[in-house]
Amino acid sequence: MASKTAELRELTDAQLLERAESAKEELFNLRFQLATGQLDDSSSIKKVRHEIARIATVMRQRDFEAAATDAEAGAAGTESGTESER
């Protein structure tokens, strides 16, 4: 399972979005098959849901990292600006 997450972390944001959309479409199709009685392996729904969650987690972690980087850059800029005003 860790290897799947590691693989996702290597992808770009655009590739992650593409994978997320693809997985959501697959989930829709699997649910449709379940409703019509054509789904052979019902555990595939769980697998796809977990894949979507992994992708969302990696994307959210990147958002937090970007926000932290922006906050650090903003704090550093504020501190240096305050010192120059003294």
Secondary structure, 3 states (H helix, E strand, C coil): CHHHHHHHHCCCHHHHHHHHHHHHHHHHHHHHHHHHCCCCCCHHHHHHHHHHHHHHHHHHHHHHHHHHHHHHHHHHHHHHHHHHHC
